[in-house]
């Protein structure tokens, strides 16, 4: 099964720059003017998931809650430290998570739309 998380944005360029420059993802594909929508697929090559961000003439009024969070688990310690270096380089503020687990096991930031992102210091164990 492949997973796609899709979300509309008012600023596709700024949002994609965050996920690429800060989180180290890649543009996997995209589209322009598809029934008045532009979009990008962003993720990591050879993974079974990706993010889709779309933009249209509609202005989005975001209403994200404290528990609306995307969590990214590191594959290596170097990957985690590299992302933290980019967070510091671009002066992105680390915020307090409502769930204390994420304060103990990662760093929480806001993407340009205000959506909460956790970069976990843990390797995922299912």
NUDRENVEX-655758 format. One record per atom (N, C-alpha, C): residue number from 1; residue in one letter; chain; atom name; x, y, z. Coordinates in Angstrom, 3 decimals, decimal comma, always signed. Atoms other than C-alpha are relative to their C-alpha. Layout:
BEGIN
seq = NUM type = a mol = A atom = CA east = X north = Y up = Z
...
//
This chain:
BEGIN
seq = 1 type = x mol = A atom = N east = +0,848 north = -1,175 up = +0,000
seq = 1 type = x mol = A atom = CA east = +0,000 north = +0,000 up = +0,000
seq = 1 type = x mol = A atom = C east = +0,896 north = +1,241 up = +0,000
seq = 2 type = x mol = A atom = N east = -0,707 north = -1,271 up = +0,039
seq = 2 type = x mol = A atom = CA east = +1,192 north = +3,496 up = -0,780
seq = 2 type = x mol = A atom = C east = -0,847 north = +1,041 up = +0,707
seq = 3 type = x mol = A atom = N east = +0,693 north = -1,022 up = -0,767
seq = 3 type = x mol = A atom = CA east = +0,301 north = +6,430 up = +1,464
seq = 3 type = x mol = A atom = C east = +0,298 north = +1,372 up = -0,580
seq = 4 type = x mol = A atom = N east = -0,144 north = -1,399 up = +0,409
seq = 4 type = x mol = A atom = CA east = -0,307 north = +9,998 up = +0,311
seq = 4 type = x mol = A atom = C east = -0,784 north = +0,860 up = +0,973
seq = 5 type = x mol = A atom = N east = +0,657 north = -1,009 up = -0,827
seq = 5 type = x mol = A atom = CA east = -1,085 north = +12,889 up = +2,648
seq = 5 type = x mol = A atom = C east = -0,106 north = +1,239 up = -0,868
seq = 6 type = x mol = A atom = N east = +0,174 north = -1,160 up = +0,867
seq = 6 type = x mol = A atom = CA east = -2,574 north = +15,794 up = +0,731
seq = 6 type = x mol = A atom = C east = -0,624 north = +1,148 up = +0,775
seq = 7 type = x mol = A atom = N east = +0,474 north = -1,209 up = -0,697
seq = 7 type = x mol = A atom = CA east = -3,193 north = +19,341 up = +1,857
seq = 7 type = x mol = A atom = C east = +0,106 north = +1,182 up = -0,941
seq = 8 type = x mol = A atom = N east = +0,025 north = -1,217 up = +0,797
seq = 8 type = x mol = A atom = CA east = -4,093 north = +22,619 up = +0,203
seq = 8 type = x mol = A atom = C east = +0,823 north = +1,082 up = +0,703
seq = 9 type = x mol = A atom = N east = -0,815 north = -1,077 up = -0,551
seq = 9 type = x mol = A atom = CA east = -1,876 north = +25,687 up = +0,704
seq = 9 type = x mol = A atom = C east = -0,250 north = +1,280 up = -0,782
seq = 10 type = x mol = A atom = N east = +0,067 north = -1,292 up = +0,690
seq = 10 type = x mol = A atom = CA east = -1,852 north = +29,373 up = -0,158
seq = 10 type = x mol = A atom = C east = +1,333 north = +0,360 up = -0,646
seq = 11 type = x mol = A atom = N east = -1,337 north = -0,346 up = +0,492
seq = 11 type = x mol = A atom = CA east = +1,898 north = +29,396 up = -0,919
seq = 11 type = x mol = A atom = C east = +0,790 north = -1,276 up = -0,270
seq = 12 type = x mol = A atom = N east = -0,618 north = +1,270 up = +0,378
seq = 12 type = x mol = A atom = CA east = +3,115 north = +26,305 up = -2,745
seq = 12 type = x mol = A atom = C east = +1,523 north = +0,085 up = -0,012
seq = 13 type = x mol = A atom = N east = -1,461 north = -0,142 up = +0,069
seq = 13 type = x mol = A atom = CA east = +6,650 north = +27,636 up = -3,304
seq = 13 type = x mol = A atom = C east = +0,630 north = +0,028 up = +1,390
seq = 14 type = x mol = A atom = N east = -0,555 north = -0,108 up = -1,360
seq = 14 type = x mol = A atom = CA east = +7,273 north = +28,554 up = +0,327
seq = 14 type = x mol = A atom = C east = -0,117 north = -1,326 up = +0,747
seq = 15 type = x mol = A atom = N east = +0,208 north = +1,273 up = -0,683
seq = 15 type = x mol = A atom = CA east = +5,811 north = +25,288 up = +1,596
seq = 15 type = x mol = A atom = C east = +0,945 north = -1,077 up = -0,531
seq = 16 type = x mol = A atom = N east = -0,899 north = +1,009 up = +0,568
seq = 16 type = x mol = A atom = CA east = +7,805 north = +23,132 up = -0,824
seq = 16 type = x mol = A atom = C east = +1,448 north = +0,284 up = +0,391
seq = 17 type = x mol = A atom = N east = -1,366 north = -0,343 up = -0,430
seq = 17 type = x mol = A atom = CA east = +11,014 north = +25,011 up = +0,055
seq = 17 type = x mol = A atom = C east = +0,259 north = -0,499 up = +1,420
seq = 18 type = x mol = A atom = N east = -0,153 north = +0,480 up = -1,375
seq = 18 type = x mol = A atom = CA east = +10,455 north = +24,146 up = +3,732
seq = 18 type = x mol = A atom = C east = +0,261 north = -1,505 up = +0,022
seq = 19 type = x mol = A atom = N east = -0,125 north = +1,453 up = -0,038
seq = 19 type = x mol = A atom = CA east = +10,006 north = +20,428 up = +3,111
seq = 19 type = x mol = A atom = C east = +1,253 north = -0,493 up = -0,726
seq = 20 type = x mol = A atom = N east = -1,209 north = +0,396 up = +0,738
seq = 20 type = x mol = A atom = CA east = +12,934 north = +20,292 up = +0,678
seq = 20 type = x mol = A atom = C east = +1,264 north = +0,487 up = +0,720
seq = 21 type = x mol = A atom = N east = -1,218 north = -0,558 up = -0,610
seq = 21 type = x mol = A atom = CA east = +15,509 north = +22,631 up = +2,295
seq = 21 type = x mol = A atom = C east = +0,168 north = -0,392 up = +1,460
seq = 22 type = x mol = A atom = N east = -0,096 north = +0,265 up = -1,439
seq = 22 type = x mol = A atom = CA east = +14,695 north = +21,981 up = +5,944
seq = 22 type = x mol = A atom = C east = -0,039 north = -1,502 up = +0,285
seq = 23 type = x mol = A atom = N east = +0,190 north = +1,410 up = -0,328
seq = 23 type = x mol = A atom = CA east = +13,496 north = +18,369 up = +5,986
seq = 23 type = x mol = A atom = C east = +0,719 north = -0,948 up = -0,953
seq = 24 type = x mol = A atom = N east = -0,810 north = +0,834 up = +0,883
seq = 24 type = x mol = A atom = CA east = +15,639 north = +17,114 up = +3,091
seq = 24 type = x mol = A atom = C east = -0,786 north = -0,887 up = -0,948
seq = 25 type = x mol = A atom = N east = +0,801 north = +0,788 up = +0,929
seq = 25 type = x mol = A atom = CA east = +12,818 north = +15,803 up = +0,915
seq = 25 type = x mol = A atom = C east = +0,269 north = +0,429 up = -1,435
seq = 26 type = x mol = A atom = N east = -0,205 north = -0,253 up = +1,423
seq = 26 type = x mol = A atom = CA east = +12,673 north = +15,796 up = -2,876
seq = 26 type = x mol = A atom = C east = -1,339 north = +0,197 up = -0,686
seq = 27 type = x mol = A atom = N east = +1,190 north = -0,069 up = +0,841
seq = 27 type = x mol = A atom = CA east = +10,156 north = +16,778 up = -5,514
seq = 27 type = x mol = A atom = C east = -0,055 north = -1,286 up = -0,811
seq = 28 type = x mol = A atom = N east = +0,180 north = +1,276 up = +0,689
seq = 28 type = x mol = A atom = CA east = +8,842 north = +13,486 up = -6,864
seq = 28 type = x mol = A atom = C east = -0,845 north = +0,143 up = -1,262
seq = 29 type = x mol = A atom = N east = +0,866 north = -0,244 up = +1,146
seq = 29 type = x mol = A atom = CA east = +6,433 north = +14,975 up = -9,381
seq = 29 type = x mol = A atom = C east = -0,885 north = +1,182 up = +0,283
seq = 30 type = x mol = A atom = N east = +0,914 north = -1,109 up = -0,202
seq = 30 type = x mol = A atom = CA east = +3,730 north = +17,515 up = -9,810
seq = 30 type = x mol = A atom = C east = -0,853 north = +0,244 up = -1,217
seq = 31 type = x mol = A atom = N east = +0,864 north = -0,359 up = +1,101
seq = 31 type = x mol = A atom = CA east = +1,227 north = +19,173 up = -12,070
seq = 31 type = x mol = A atom = C east = -0,316 north = +1,485 up = +0,065
seq = 32 type = x mol = A atom = N east = +0,381 north = -1,411 up = +0,079
seq = 32 type = x mol = A atom = CA east = +0,171 north = +22,627 up = -13,232
seq = 32 type = x mol = A atom = C east = -1,308 north = +0,127 up = -0,748
seq = 33 type = x mol = A atom = N east = +1,264 north = -0,346 up = +0,621
seq = 33 type = x mol = A atom = CA east = -3,241 north = +23,992 up = -14,097
seq = 33 type = x mol = A atom = C east = -0,843 north = -1,233 up = -0,341
seq = 34 type = x mol = A atom = N east = +0,867 north = +1,173 up = +0,152
seq = 34 type = x mol = A atom = CA east = -5,020 north = +20,667 up = -13,657
seq = 34 type = x mol = A atom = C east = -1,344 north = +0,359 up = +0,637
seq = 35 type = x mol = A atom = N east = +1,296 north = -0,516 up = -0,451
seq = 35 type = x mol = A atom = CA east = -8,631 north = +21,884 up = -13,378
seq = 35 type = x mol = A atom = C east = +0,182 north = +1,109 up = +1,043
seq = 36 type = x mol = A atom = N east = -0,292 north = -1,198 up = -0,804
seq = 36 type = x mol = A atom = CA east = -7,290 north = +25,141 up = -11,882
seq = 36 type = x mol = A atom = C east = +0,813 north = -0,279 up = +1,268
seq = 37 type = x mol = A atom = N east = -0,867 north = +0,333 up = -1,131
seq = 37 type = x mol = A atom = CA east = -4,975 north = +23,380 up = -9,394
seq = 37 type = x mol = A atom = C east = +1,429 north = -0,207 up = -0,484
seq = 38 type = x mol = A atom = N east = -1,404 north = +0,355 up = +0,146
seq = 38 type = x mol = A atom = CA east = -1,188 north = +23,281 up = -9,224
seq = 38 type = x mol = A atom = C east = +0,346 north = -0,883 up = +1,186
seq = 39 type = x mol = A atom = N east = -0,350 north = +0,871 up = -1,111
seq = 39 type = x mol = A atom = CA east = +0,448 north = +20,617 up = -7,103
seq = 39 type = x mol = A atom = C east = +1,386 north = -0,578 up = -0,114
seq = 40 type = x mol = A atom = N east = -1,300 north = +0,660 up = -0,077
seq = 40 type = x mol = A atom = CA east = +3,663 north = +18,974 up = -6,010
seq = 40 type = x mol = A atom = C east = -0,112 north = -1,245 up = +0,858
seq = 41 type = x mol = A atom = N east = -0,169 north = +1,204 up = -0,804
seq = 41 type = x mol = A atom = CA east = +4,444 north = +15,491 up = -4,759
seq = 41 type = x mol = A atom = C east = +1,396 north = +0,077 up = +0,594
seq = 42 type = x mol = A atom = N east = -1,272 north = -0,168 up = -0,703
seq = 42 type = x mol = A atom = CA east = +7,200 north = +15,677 up = -2,149
seq = 42 type = x mol = A atom = C east = +0,196 north = -1,183 up = +0,935
seq = 43 type = x mol = A atom = N east = -0,303 north = +1,115 up = -0,885
seq = 43 type = x mol = A atom = CA east = +8,907 north = +12,851 up = -0,291
seq = 43 type = x mol = A atom = C east = +1,428 north = -0,445 up = -0,175
seq = 44 type = x mol = A atom = N east = -1,315 north = +0,619 up = +0,169
seq = 44 type = x mol = A atom = CA east = +11,866 north = +10,503 up = -0,520
seq = 44 type = x mol = A atom = C east = -0,115 north = -1,091 up = -1,057
seq = 45 type = x mol = A atom = N east = -0,016 north = +1,019 up = +1,038
seq = 45 type = x mol = A atom = CA east = +12,714 north = +8,365 up = -3,524
seq = 45 type = x mol = A atom = C east = +0,007 north = -1,395 up = +0,626
seq = 46 type = x mol = A atom = N east = +0,069 north = +1,406 up = -0,415
seq = 46 type = x mol = A atom = CA east = +11,943 north = +4,660 up = -3,089
seq = 46 type = x mol = A atom = C east = -0,725 north = -0,229 up = +1,323
seq = 47 type = x mol = A atom = N east = +0,847 north = +0,204 up = -1,187
seq = 47 type = x mol = A atom = CA east = +9,597 north = +5,186 up = -0,124
seq = 47 type = x mol = A atom = C east = -1,424 north = -0,253 up = -0,483
seq = 48 type = x mol = A atom = N east = +1,371 north = +0,292 up = +0,395
seq = 48 type = x mol = A atom = CA east = +5,958 north = +4,102 up = -0,141
seq = 48 type = x mol = A atom = C east = -0,980 north = +1,054 up = +0,518
seq = 49 type = x mol = A atom = N east = +0,828 north = -1,107 up = -0,447
seq = 49 type = x mol = A atom = CA east = +4,624 north = +7,485 up = +0,997
seq = 49 type = x mol = A atom = C east = +0,487 north = +1,277 up = -0,667
seq = 50 type = x mol = A atom = N east = -0,407 north = -1,349 up = +0,412
seq = 50 type = x mol = A atom = CA east = +4,657 north = +11,085 up = -0,137
seq = 50 type = x mol = A atom = C east = -1,070 north = +0,993 up = +0,429
seq = 51 type = x mol = A atom = N east = +0,907 north = -1,095 up = -0,308
seq = 51 type = x mol = A atom = CA east = +3,057 north = +14,426 up = +0,562
seq = 51 type = x mol = A atom = C east = -0,424 north = +0,645 up = -1,309
seq = 52 type = x mol = A atom = N east = +0,467 north = -0,758 up = +1,158
seq = 52 type = x mol = A atom = CA east = +0,914 north = +16,233 up = -1,993
seq = 52 type = x mol = A atom = C east = -0,516 north = +1,338 up = +0,508
seq = 53 type = x mol = A atom = N east = +0,461 north = -1,336 up = -0,345
seq = 53 type = x mol = A atom = CA east = +0,502 north = +19,978 up = -1,682
seq = 53 type = x mol = A atom = C east = -0,601 north = +0,618 up = -1,249
seq = 54 type = x mol = A atom = N east = +0,681 north = -0,603 up = +1,134
seq = 54 type = x mol = A atom = CA east = -1,979 north = +21,769 up = -3,917
seq = 54 type = x mol = A atom = C east = -0,295 north = +1,469 up = +0,279
seq = 55 type = x mol = A atom = N east = +0,339 north = -1,423 up = -0,075
seq = 55 type = x mol = A atom = CA east = -2,763 north = +25,400 up = -4,651
seq = 55 type = x mol = A atom = C east = -0,981 north = +0,307 up = -1,115
seq = 56 type = x mol = A atom = N east = +0,953 north = -0,481 up = +0,998
seq = 56 type = x mol = A atom = CA east = -5,650 north = +27,059 up = -6,465
seq = 56 type = x mol = A atom = C east = -0,274 north = +1,471 up = +0,308
seq = 57 type = x mol = A atom = N east = +0,361 north = -1,390 up = -0,288
seq = 57 type = x mol = A atom = CA east = -7,280 north = +30,476 up = -6,480
seq = 57 type = x mol = A atom = C east = -0,731 north = +0,150 up = +1,327
seq = 58 type = x mol = A atom = N east = +0,689 north = -0,024 up = -1,289
seq = 58 type = x mol = A atom = CA east = -9,131 north = +29,537 up = -3,303
seq = 58 type = x mol = A atom = C east = +0,991 north = +0,312 up = +1,120
seq = 59 type = x mol = A atom = N east = -0,834 north = -0,333 up = -1,154
seq = 59 type = x mol = A atom = CA east = -7,638 north = +31,124 up = -0,182
seq = 59 type = x mol = A atom = C east = -0,428 north = -0,892 up = +1,168
seq = 60 type = x mol = A atom = N east = +0,272 north = +0,941 up = -1,088
seq = 60 type = x mol = A atom = CA east = -7,369 north = +28,594 up = +2,644
seq = 60 type = x mol = A atom = C east = +0,058 north = +0,727 up = +1,337
seq = 61 type = x mol = A atom = N east = -0,013 north = -0,457 up = -1,387
seq = 61 type = x mol = A atom = CA east = -8,278 north = +29,529 up = +6,214
seq = 61 type = x mol = A atom = C east = +0,367 north = -1,214 up = +0,848
seq = 62 type = x mol = A atom = N east = -0,484 north = +1,176 up = -0,712
seq = 62 type = x mol = A atom = CA east = -6,174 north = +27,068 up = +8,212
seq = 62 type = x mol = A atom = C east = -0,589 north = -0,073 up = +1,399
seq = 63 type = x mol = A atom = N east = +0,556 north = +0,248 up = -1,323
seq = 63 type = x mol = A atom = CA east = -7,594 north = +25,526 up = +11,371
seq = 63 type = x mol = A atom = C east = +0,626 north = -1,273 up = +0,566
seq = 64 type = x mol = A atom = N east = -0,709 north = +1,165 up = -0,514
seq = 64 type = x mol = A atom = CA east = -4,944 north = +23,116 up = +12,628
seq = 64 type = x mol = A atom = C east = -0,038 north = +0,020 up = +1,517
seq = 65 type = x mol = A atom = N east = +0,008 north = +0,116 up = -1,452
seq = 65 type = x mol = A atom = CA east = -5,216 north = +21,872 up = +16,195
seq = 65 type = x mol = A atom = C east = +1,357 north = -0,434 up = +0,533
seq = 66 type = x mol = A atom = N east = -1,261 north = +0,366 up = -0,648
seq = 66 type = x mol = A atom = CA east = -2,437 north = +21,142 up = +18,693
seq = 66 type = x mol = A atom = C east = +0,413 north = -1,440 up = -0,259
seq = 67 type = x mol = A atom = N east = -0,302 north = +1,414 up = +0,188
seq = 67 type = x mol = A atom = CA east = -2,690 north = +17,429 up = +18,010
seq = 67 type = x mol = A atom = C east = +0,034 north = -0,410 up = -1,482
seq = 68 type = x mol = A atom = N east = -0,157 north = +0,271 up = +1,430
seq = 68 type = x mol = A atom = CA east = -2,647 north = +17,716 up = +14,190
seq = 68 type = x mol = A atom = C east = +1,488 north = +0,090 up = -0,317
seq = 69 type = x mol = A atom = N east = -1,460 north = +0,052 up = +0,083
seq = 69 type = x mol = A atom = CA east = +0,945 north = +16,607 up = +13,681
seq = 69 type = x mol = A atom = C east = +0,434 north = -1,025 up = -1,041
seq = 70 type = x mol = A atom = N east = -0,710 north = +0,974 up = +0,830
seq = 70 type = x mol = A atom = CA east = +3,058 north = +14,974 up = +11,004
seq = 70 type = x mol = A atom = C east = +1,290 north = -0,335 up = +0,737
seq = 71 type = x mol = A atom = N east = -1,202 north = +0,433 up = -0,707
seq = 71 type = x mol = A atom = CA east = +5,823 north = +12,931 up = +12,633
seq = 71 type = x mol = A atom = C east = +0,924 north = -0,690 up = -0,997
seq = 72 type = x mol = A atom = N east = -1,024 north = +0,613 up = +0,845
seq = 72 type = x mol = A atom = CA east = +9,009 north = +12,076 up = +10,765
seq = 72 type = x mol = A atom = C east = +1,057 north = -0,611 up = +0,911
seq = 73 type = x mol = A atom = N east = -1,003 north = +0,718 up = -0,787
seq = 73 type = x mol = A atom = CA east = +11,228 north = +9,436 up = +12,350
seq = 73 type = x mol = A atom = C east = +1,294 north = -0,058 up = -0,797
seq = 74 type = x mol = A atom = N east = -1,310 north = +0,022 up = +0,661
seq = 74 type = x mol = A atom = CA east = +14,927 north = +9,571 up = +11,576
seq = 74 type = x mol = A atom = C east = +0,361 north = -1,420 up = -0,416
seq = 75 type = x mol = A atom = N east = -0,595 north = +1,287 up = +0,369
seq = 75 type = x mol = A atom = CA east = +16,660 north = +6,771 up = +9,730
seq = 75 type = x mol = A atom = C east = +1,367 north = -0,148 up = +0,641
seq = 76 type = x mol = A atom = N east = -1,337 north = +0,004 up = -0,616
seq = 76 type = x mol = A atom = CA east = +20,078 north = +7,737 up = +11,106
seq = 76 type = x mol = A atom = C east = +0,125 north = +1,211 up = +0,913
seq = 77 type = x mol = A atom = N east = -0,278 north = -1,147 up = -0,882
seq = 77 type = x mol = A atom = CA east = +21,415 north = +10,022 up = +13,805
seq = 77 type = x mol = A atom = C east = +0,484 north = +1,192 up = -0,830
seq = 78 type = x mol = A atom = N east = -0,511 north = -1,063 up = +0,875
seq = 78 type = x mol = A atom = CA east = +23,196 north = +12,018 up = +11,077
seq = 78 type = x mol = A atom = C east = -1,158 north = +0,730 up = -0,697
seq = 79 type = x mol = A atom = N east = +1,164 north = -0,619 up = +0,634
seq = 79 type = x mol = A atom = CA east = +19,869 north = +12,626 up = +9,298
seq = 79 type = x mol = A atom = C east = -0,702 north = +0,941 up = +0,981
seq = 80 type = x mol = A atom = N east = +0,642 north = -0,814 up = -1,031
seq = 80 type = x mol = A atom = CA east = +18,337 north = +13,950 up = +12,538
seq = 80 type = x mol = A atom = C east = +0,804 north = +1,272 up = +0,254
seq = 81 type = x mol = A atom = N east = -0,852 north = -1,161 up = -0,270
seq = 81 type = x mol = A atom = CA east = +21,289 north = +16,236 up = +13,239
seq = 81 type = x mol = A atom = C east = +0,042 north = +0,959 up = -1,182
seq = 82 type = x mol = A atom = N east = +0,012 north = -0,835 up = +1,199
seq = 82 type = x mol = A atom = CA east = +21,278 north = +17,509 up = +9,651
seq = 82 type = x mol = A atom = C east = -1,273 north = +0,848 up = -0,065
seq = 83 type = x mol = A atom = N east = +1,258 north = -0,750 up = -0,013
seq = 83 type = x mol = A atom = CA east = +17,615 north = +18,504 up = +9,923
seq = 83 type = x mol = A atom = C east = +0,033 north = +1,069 up = +1,084
seq = 84 type = x mol = A atom = N east = -0,106 north = -1,002 up = -1,068
seq = 84 type = x mol = A atom = CA east = +18,261 north = +20,246 up = +13,248
seq = 84 type = x mol = A atom = C east = +0,926 north = +1,140 up = -0,407
seq = 85 type = x mol = A atom = N east = -0,889 north = -1,049 up = +0,512
seq = 85 type = x mol = A atom = CA east = +21,160 north = +22,127 up = +11,618
seq = 85 type = x mol = A atom = C east = -0,754 north = +0,940 up = -0,938
seq = 86 type = x mol = A atom = N east = +0,779 north = -0,832 up = +0,928
seq = 86 type = x mol = A atom = CA east = +18,776 north = +23,348 up = +8,878
seq = 86 type = x mol = A atom = C east = -1,033 north = +0,833 up = +0,760
seq = 87 type = x mol = A atom = N east = +0,950 north = -0,742 up = -0,832
seq = 87 type = x mol = A atom = CA east = +16,181 north = +24,342 up = +11,496
seq = 87 type = x mol = A atom = C east = +0,694 north = +1,206 up = +0,623
seq = 88 type = x mol = A atom = N east = -0,757 north = -1,105 up = -0,590
seq = 88 type = x mol = A atom = CA east = +18,836 north = +26,445 up = +13,224
seq = 88 type = x mol = A atom = C east = +0,450 north = +1,001 up = -1,053
seq = 89 type = x mol = A atom = N east = -0,491 north = -0,869 up = +1,083
seq = 89 type = x mol = A atom = CA east = +20,263 north = +27,827 up = +9,959
seq = 89 type = x mol = A atom = C east = -1,087 north = +0,964 up = -0,465
seq = 90 type = x mol = A atom = N east = +1,097 north = -0,824 up = +0,488
seq = 90 type = x mol = A atom = CA east = +16,852 north = +29,139 up = +8,887
seq = 90 type = x mol = A atom = C east = -0,819 north = +0,631 up = +1,130
seq = 91 type = x mol = A atom = N east = +0,613 north = -0,634 up = -1,181
seq = 91 type = x mol = A atom = CA east = +15,956 north = +30,344 up = +12,435
seq = 91 type = x mol = A atom = C east = -1,457 north = -0,415 up = +0,207
seq = 92 type = x mol = A atom = N east = +1,338 north = +0,532 up = -0,240
seq = 92 type = x mol = A atom = CA east = +12,905 north = +28,122 up = +12,705
seq = 92 type = x mol = A atom = C east = -0,128 north = -0,279 up = +1,486
seq = 93 type = x mol = A atom = N east = +0,199 north = +0,116 up = -1,449
seq = 93 type = x mol = A atom = CA east = +11,501 north = +28,202 up = +16,214
seq = 93 type = x mol = A atom = C east = -0,515 north = -1,396 up = +0,342
seq = 94 type = x mol = A atom = N east = +0,462 north = +1,281 up = -0,542
seq = 94 type = x mol = A atom = CA east = +11,175 north = +24,905 up = +18,078
seq = 94 type = x mol = A atom = C east = -1,072 north = +0,326 up = +1,023
seq = 95 type = x mol = A atom = N east = +1,118 north = -0,293 up = -0,887
seq = 95 type = x mol = A atom = CA east = +7,827 north = +24,875 up = +19,856
seq = 95 type = x mol = A atom = C east = -0,254 north = -1,150 up = +0,968
seq = 96 type = x mol = A atom = N east = +0,378 north = +0,995 up = -1,006
seq = 96 type = x mol = A atom = CA east = +6,498 north = +23,033 up = +22,876
seq = 96 type = x mol = A atom = C east = -1,158 north = -0,838 up = -0,539
seq = 97 type = x mol = A atom = N east = +1,073 north = +0,898 up = +0,410
seq = 97 type = x mol = A atom = CA east = +4,403 north = +19,989 up = +22,025
seq = 97 type = x mol = A atom = C east = -1,004 north = -0,150 up = +1,136
seq = 98 type = x mol = A atom = N east = +1,016 north = +0,243 up = -1,014
seq = 98 type = x mol = A atom = CA east = +1,113 north = +19,507 up = +23,840
seq = 98 type = x mol = A atom = C east = +0,208 north = -1,373 up = +0,634
seq = 99 type = x mol = A atom = N east = -0,284 north = +1,351 up = -0,484
seq = 99 type = x mol = A atom = CA east = +1,947 north = +15,806 up = +24,132
seq = 99 type = x mol = A atom = C east = +1,464 north = -0,030 up = +0,448
seq = 100 type = x mol = A atom = N east = -1,377 north = -0,055 up = -0,496
seq = 100 type = x mol = A atom = CA east = +5,067 north = +15,656 up = +26,365
seq = 100 type = x mol = A atom = C east = +0,928 north = -1,049 up = -0,607
seq = 101 type = x mol = A atom = N east = -0,816 north = +1,038 up = +0,633
seq = 101 type = x mol = A atom = CA east = +6,238 north = +12,504 up = +24,583
seq = 101 type = x mol = A atom = C east = +0,879 north = +0,590 up = -1,094
seq = 102 type = x mol = A atom = N east = -0,767 north = -0,577 up = +1,109
seq = 102 type = x mol = A atom = CA east = +7,315 north = +14,600 up = +21,576
seq = 102 type = x mol = A atom = C east = +1,062 north = +0,970 up = +0,478
seq = 103 type = x mol = A atom = N east = -1,044 north = -0,867 up = -0,548
seq = 103 type = x mol = A atom = CA east = +9,237 north = +17,060 up = +23,758
seq = 103 type = x mol = A atom = C east = +1,196 north = -0,825 up = +0,470
seq = 104 type = x mol = A atom = N east = -1,058 north = +0,886 up = -0,474
seq = 104 type = x mol = A atom = CA east = +11,235 north = +14,123 up = +25,129
seq = 104 type = x mol = A atom = C east = +0,686 north = -0,757 up = -1,131
seq = 105 type = x mol = A atom = N east = -0,507 north = +0,869 up = +1,069
seq = 105 type = x mol = A atom = CA east = +11,737 north = +12,325 up = +21,816
seq = 105 type = x mol = A atom = C east = +0,096 north = +0,668 up = -1,360
seq = 106 type = x mol = A atom = N east = -0,136 north = -0,685 up = +1,275
seq = 106 type = x mol = A atom = CA east = +12,067 north = +14,983 up = +19,171
seq = 106 type = x mol = A atom = C east = -0,115 north = +1,494 up = +0,147
seq = 107 type = x mol = A atom = N east = +0,154 north = -1,449 up = +0,054
seq = 107 type = x mol = A atom = CA east = +11,675 north = +18,586 up = +18,127
seq = 107 type = x mol = A atom = C east = -1,227 north = +0,310 up = -0,839
seq = 108 type = x mol = A atom = N east = +1,223 north = -0,376 up = +0,695
seq = 108 type = x mol = A atom = CA east = +8,433 north = +20,222 up = +17,058
seq = 108 type = x mol = A atom = C east = +0,145 north = +1,402 up = -0,566
seq = 109 type = x mol = A atom = N east = -0,045 north = -1,289 up = +0,681
seq = 109 type = x mol = A atom = CA east = +8,245 north = +23,075 up = +14,546
seq = 109 type = x mol = A atom = C east = -1,307 north = +0,187 up = -0,767
seq = 110 type = x mol = A atom = N east = +1,134 north = -0,278 up = +0,864
seq = 110 type = x mol = A atom = CA east = +5,610 north = +24,737 up = +12,406
seq = 110 type = x mol = A atom = C east = +0,496 north = +0,142 up = -1,423
seq = 111 type = x mol = A atom = N east = -0,335 north = -0,247 up = +1,396
seq = 111 type = x mol = A atom = CA east = +5,694 north = +24,552 up = +8,640
seq = 111 type = x mol = A atom = C east = -0,546 north = +1,385 up = -0,372
seq = 112 type = x mol = A atom = N east = +0,436 north = -1,356 up = +0,351
seq = 112 type = x mol = A atom = CA east = +4,976 north = +27,800 up = +6,727
seq = 112 type = x mol = A atom = C east = -1,508 north = +0,245 up = +0,083
seq = 113 type = x mol = A atom = N east = +1,446 north = -0,154 up = -0,144
seq = 113 type = x mol = A atom = CA east = +1,213 north = +27,154 up = +6,887
seq = 113 type = x mol = A atom = C east = -0,448 north = -0,076 up = +1,454
seq = 114 type = x mol = A atom = N east = +0,343 north = +0,144 up = -1,408
seq = 114 type = x mol = A atom = CA east = +1,330 north = +26,578 up = +10,653
seq = 114 type = x mol = A atom = C east = -0,345 north = -1,423 up = +0,413
seq = 115 type = x mol = A atom = N east = +0,242 north = +1,397 up = -0,336
seq = 115 type = x mol = A atom = CA east = +0,985 north = +22,795 up = +10,504
seq = 115 type = x mol = A atom = C east = +1,159 north = -0,509 up = +0,847
seq = 116 type = x mol = A atom = N east = -1,026 north = +0,474 up = -0,926
seq = 116 type = x mol = A atom = CA east = +2,873 north = +21,040 up = +13,305
seq = 116 type = x mol = A atom = C east = +0,742 north = -1,205 up = -0,568
seq = 117 type = x mol = A atom = N east = -0,888 north = +1,042 up = +0,489
seq = 117 type = x mol = A atom = CA east = +5,823 north = +18,855 up = +12,359
seq = 117 type = x mol = A atom = C east = +0,899 north = -0,426 up = +1,150
seq = 118 type = x mol = A atom = N east = -0,947 north = +0,520 up = -0,985
seq = 118 type = x mol = A atom = CA east = +7,766 north = +16,615 up = +14,743
seq = 118 type = x mol = A atom = C east = +1,086 north = -0,755 up = -0,750
seq = 119 type = x mol = A atom = N east = -1,157 north = +0,758 up = +0,470
seq = 119 type = x mol = A atom = CA east = +11,241 north = +15,438 up = +13,851
seq = 119 type = x mol = A atom = C east = +0,423 north = -0,833 up = +1,200
seq = 120 type = x mol = A atom = N east = -0,256 north = +0,880 up = -1,132
seq = 120 type = x mol = A atom = CA east = +11,681 north = +12,424 up = +16,090
seq = 120 type = x mol = A atom = C east = +1,447 north = -0,457 up = +0,025
seq = 121 type = x mol = A atom = N east = -1,362 north = +0,495 up = -0,194
seq = 121 type = x mol = A atom = CA east = +15,047 north = +11,446 up = +17,503
seq = 121 type = x mol = A atom = C east = +0,021 north = -1,527 up = +0,059
seq = 122 type = x mol = A atom = N east = +0,089 north = +1,461 up = -0,087
seq = 122 type = x mol = A atom = CA east = +13,819 north = +7,837 up = +17,538
seq = 122 type = x mol = A atom = C east = -0,041 north = -0,626 up = -1,386
seq = 123 type = x mol = A atom = N east = +0,246 north = +0,804 up = +1,181
seq = 123 type = x mol = A atom = CA east = +14,047 north = +5,211 up = +14,861
seq = 123 type = x mol = A atom = C east = -1,336 north = -0,683 up = +0,231
seq = 124 type = x mol = A atom = N east = +1,341 north = +0,564 up = -0,160
seq = 124 type = x mol = A atom = CA east = +10,566 north = +3,882 up = +14,241
seq = 124 type = x mol = A atom = C east = +0,075 north = -1,504 up = +0,261
seq = 125 type = x mol = A atom = N east = +0,098 north = +1,418 up = -0,324
seq = 125 type = x mol = A atom = CA east = +9,719 north = +0,516 up = +15,740
seq = 125 type = x mol = A atom = C east = -1,473 north = -0,357 up = -0,035
seq = 126 type = x mol = A atom = N east = +1,409 north = +0,414 up = +0,092
seq = 126 type = x mol = A atom = CA east = +6,469 north = -1,112 up = +14,708
seq = 126 type = x mol = A atom = C east = -0,172 north = -1,391 up = +0,562
//
